[in-house]
Amino acid sequence: MKINETKVAEIVNSEKFKELVRKRWRFSITLTGIMLVIYFGFILVIAFNKELLAIKIGEYLTLGIPIGMSIILFAWILTGIYTRWANKTYDKSVRELRNQVLQK
């Protein structure tokens, strides 16, 4: 199933492709924004309220350690959410669009 240049141009210029790009961009920016808010929120707490993160929750553990670890875990979760969305929605739409153009 080789796609020649005219078919590629047809795909790229199609309204379905443009909508698909917009959906992916919107989803990616949303997840990126969420991660940036969480990360920079943590940095701002470090900068302006160190005492909060210094609260002891055990003999050797402060509140900052589990919060920092949670941020890393949250980044993994967001990556999983994106991967799941891409596999279920985006890739399926790309295949349908490609097959539609190839059948013409």
C-alpha positions in Angstrom: 0.0 0.0 0.0 2.2 2.8 -1.2 0.9 6.3 -1.0 2.1 8.6 -3.8 2.6 12.3 -3.4 -0.9 13.3 -4.8 -2.5 11.1 -2.2 -0.4 12.5 0.6 -1.4 16.0 -0.6 -5.0 15.0 -0.6 -4.8 13.7 2.9 -2.9 16.7 4.3 -5.4 19.1 2.6 -8.5 17.2 3.7 -10.8 18.7 6.3 -10.8 15.5 8.3 -7.0 15.5 8.6 -7.0 19.1 9.8 -9.7 18.3 12.4 -7.6 15.3 13.5 -4.5 17.5 13.9 -6.6 20.1 15.9 -7.9 17.3 18.2 -4.4 15.9 18.9 -3.0 19.4 19.4 -5.8 20.3 21.8 -5.4 17.1 23.8 -1.7 17.4 24.0 -1.8 21.1 25.1 -4.4 20.2 27.8 -2.2 17.5 29.3 0.9 19.7 29.0 -0.9 22.5 30.7 -2.0 20.3 33.5 1.6 19.0 34.0 3.0 22.5 33.9 0.6 23.8 36.5 1.4 20.9 38.9 5.2 21.2 38.3 5.4 24.9 38.6 3.0 24.9 41.5 5.4 22.6 43.3 8.3 24.9 42.4 6.4 27.9 43.7 5.7 26.1 47.0 9.4 25.4 47.3 10.2 29.0 46.6 7.6 30.7 48.8 6.5 28.2 51.4 9.4 25.8 52.3 7.9 25.3 55.7 4.9 23.4 54.3 7.1 20.9 52.5 9.4 20.6 55.6 6.5 19.2 57.8 7.6 15.9 59.2 5.2 13.0 58.5 7.5 10.4 60.0 10.8 10.1 61.8 12.9 10.6 58.7 10.3 11.7 56.1 9.0 15.2 55.3 5.9 16.1 53.3 8.0 17.2 50.3 9.3 13.7 49.5 5.9 12.1 48.8 4.6 15.2 47.1 7.7 15.2 44.8 7.3 11.5 44.1 3.6 12.1 43.4 4.5 14.6 40.7 6.7 12.1 39.0 3.9 9.4 39.2 1.4 11.9 37.9 3.7 12.6 34.9 3.6 8.8 34.2 -0.1 8.7 34.5 -0.5 11.6 32.1 1.7 9.8 29.6 -0.5 6.7 30.0 -3.6 8.8 29.4 -2.1 10.2 26.2 -1.0 6.8 25.0 -4.4 5.3 25.7 -6.1 8.1 23.9 -3.7 7.9 21.0 -4.1 4.1 20.6 -7.9 4.1 21.0 -8.9 7.3 19.2 -6.2 9.0 17.2 -4.6 6.0 15.6 -8.0 4.6 14.6 -8.9 7.9 13.0 -5.6 8.0 11.1 -6.2 4.5 9.8 -9.7 5.3 8.7 -8.6 8.5 6.9 -5.7 6.7 5.2 -7.9 3.8 4.1 -10.6 6.2 2.8 -8.1 8.1 0.7 -6.4 4.9 -0.6 -9.8 3.5 -1.7 -10.4 6.4 -4.0 
